[in-house]
């Protein structure tokens, strides 16, 4: 029983002490929203949504170029 009251007292003291602490600017909602938007922009490129599309487009260009080259050389008769 005594342990519970001690635990409750310590918890309340910690909450009161935490309420007195100033919140850093880096944790303000506006700054956090800006940071999350920047992270989403970076994530778009990192997650590979763009890179596989670019790789696919590069492959199509290479294959198309190779086919045209083979046709010009008369290899596709």
N, C-alpha and C positions, 0 to 999 in steps of 0.2 A: 504494500500500500504506500509506504513511504517512498519507494523507488518511483512510482507513478507521479507523485506530487513533485518530486525533484525533477523528473523529466519534463513535466508540464511547466514548472517554473523556469527551467533553463530554456525551454522552447520559447516561452513568452519574452524572456529577456533578450534572446537572440532576435526575435521579431522586432522588438522595440529598437534595438541597436541598429538593425538593418533599415528601419524606417528613417533613421537620422542620417544615413549615408547619402551623399549626393549621387545622382545618376550621371555617369559619364556621357559626354556628347555622342560618343560612338554607339551608345545604346538607345539614342532617341529614335522614335518611330520614323521620322523623315529620313534620317541618315541610314537606318536599316533598310528602308524601302529602296533607297538609291543603290545601296550595296547589293541588294537582292536582284535588282534590275540589271546591274552591271554583270553580276554572276550569271544570270540567265543568258545574256548576250555571249559571254565567253563559253558557256555550256553548249550553246548551239554549235559552235565550231568544234569543241572538244568531244562531244558525244558522238560525232561521226555522222551527223545528218548531212553535212555539206561535203565532207571528204569522200564518202562513197559515191555521191552524185558526180563530183569532179573526176573521180577515178573512172567511172562509167563513161562519162563524156570523152575522156582522154582515150579510152579503149576504142570507142566508136570511131574517133578521128584516126587513130592508128590503123585500125582495120580498113577503114574507108580509103585511107591513103595507100595502104599496101595493095588493095584491090585495084585502085586506079593505076598504080605503078605497074602492076602485073598486066593490066589491059594494054597500057601503052607499050609495053615490051612485047606484046603479042603472045603472052603466056596463057591467056584465057580465050583461046580460039575455039 
